Amino acid sequence: MNATQRHAAIAELDRQGMSSREIAEQLGCTQRTVHRARAKRRADGDDFTWTGPAPDEMAVERAAGGDQPSDLTWVERHAAIALCDQRGVPARITAARLKCTRQTVYYARSKRTAA
């Protein structure tokens, strides 16, 4: 697969909502290659903006409730952190419920307040 074909494949998988990690694994390239292809498309005037996949609401609810998650996506983890914050759950307990660090909880909170 040459560079032009790889960039076209990345663009197509991007439009399907796949993350850069998933695209890189499927195409056998690095995440950096995916990020560079996205930057090149933006520089060439492609105004397509990647949006994250929609979270599975049941997985978010279970994770926020304390049921140990098997494999949350980053979108689901951030939604579960937001739900725990709405319920007044401390960062230490939220981190333990979601199997992540407190720093991850603080980071998600800061990203949410910045937006």
C-alpha positions as MATLAB code, in Angstrom:
seq = 'MNATQRHAAIAELDRQGMSSREIAEQLGCTQRTVHRARAKRRADGDDFTWTGPAPDEMAVERAAGGDQPSDLTWVERHAAIALCDQRGVPARITAARLKCTRQTVYYARSKRTAA';
ca = [
       0.000    0.000    0.000;
       1.532    3.317   -1.031;
       1.159    6.586    0.887;
      -1.750    7.861   -1.224;
      -3.709    4.661   -0.703;
      -2.935    4.696    3.028;
      -4.145    8.311    3.347;
      -7.362    7.432    1.502;
      -7.900    4.407    3.767;
      -7.270    6.538    6.858;
      -9.785    9.127    5.627;
     -12.421    6.441    5.043;
     -11.898    4.809    8.445;
     -11.908    8.279   10.024;
     -15.344    8.945    8.579;
     -16.554    5.670   10.103;
     -15.681    7.052   13.547;
     -12.714    4.831   14.337;
     -10.050    6.088   16.735;
      -6.468    6.626   15.623;
      -5.376    3.555   17.590;
      -7.976    1.359   15.876;
      -7.054    2.732   12.452;
      -3.356    2.164   13.087;
      -3.960   -1.423   14.193;
      -6.165   -2.187   11.194;
      -3.769   -0.690    8.634;
      -0.567   -1.848   10.300;
       0.878    1.632   10.744;
       1.594    3.891   13.715;
      -0.793    6.333   15.355;
       1.598    9.072   14.336;
       1.001    8.178   10.684;
      -2.743    8.532   11.268;
      -2.297   11.908   12.969;
      -0.067   13.125   10.139;
      -2.611   12.029    7.532;
      -5.331   13.931    9.398;
      -3.142   17.049    9.573;
      -2.377   16.809    5.850;
      -6.092   16.576    5.036;
      -6.808   19.656    7.153;
      -3.956   21.536    5.467;
      -5.354   20.554    2.055;
      -8.716   22.081    2.963;
     -10.698   19.004    4.024;
     -13.029   20.405    6.678;
     -14.096   16.976    7.966;
     -13.901   16.961   11.745;
     -13.569   13.689   13.570;
     -16.086   13.113   16.338;
     -15.764   10.502   18.998;
     -18.064    7.512   19.086;
     -21.219    7.723   21.175;
     -20.833    6.165   24.614;
     -22.722    3.037   25.599;
     -25.050    4.469   28.246;
     -25.496    1.141   30.036;
     -21.730    0.691   30.363;
     -21.405    4.244   31.682;
     -24.181    3.691   34.231;
     -22.708    0.389   35.423;
     -19.211    1.853   35.721;
     -20.413    4.903   37.650;
     -22.413    2.629   39.933;
     -19.347    0.636   40.947;
     -19.648   -2.397   38.657;
     -16.095   -3.065   37.508;
     -15.872   -2.197   33.795;
     -14.429   -4.758   31.442;
     -13.294   -2.457   28.664;
     -14.478    1.148   28.617;
     -13.621    3.447   25.736;
     -12.187    6.837   26.593;
     -15.536    8.438   25.746;
     -17.359    6.105   28.146;
     -14.773    6.675   30.874;
     -15.148   10.458   30.600;
     -18.956   10.131   30.659;
     -18.757    7.901   33.752;
     -16.481   10.432   35.469;
     -18.995   13.190   34.676;
     -21.822   11.053   36.086;
     -19.854   10.366   39.272;
     -19.175   14.099   39.597;
     -22.897   14.835   39.290;
     -23.523   12.359   42.101;
     -20.829   13.951   44.280;
     -18.486   10.958   44.320;
     -14.912   11.893   45.364;
     -12.097   11.517   42.828;
     -10.418    8.714   44.815;
     -13.565    6.581   44.763;
     -14.332    7.431   41.128;
     -10.833    6.320   40.141;
     -11.215    3.047   42.049;
     -14.591    2.346   40.414;
     -13.285    3.005   36.896;
      -9.895    1.320   37.359;
      -7.983    4.477   36.501;
      -5.814    6.951   38.386;
      -6.987   10.033   40.227;
      -4.979   12.067   37.733;
      -7.190   10.680   34.960;
     -10.257   11.843   36.882;
      -8.760   15.311   37.399;
      -7.801   15.499   33.720;
     -11.323   14.563   32.588;
     -12.769   17.187   34.930;
     -10.450   19.884   33.598;
     -11.260   18.990   29.971;
     -14.974   19.183   30.732;
     -14.760   22.593   32.457;
     -12.550   23.989   29.674;
     -15.091   23.113   26.999;
];
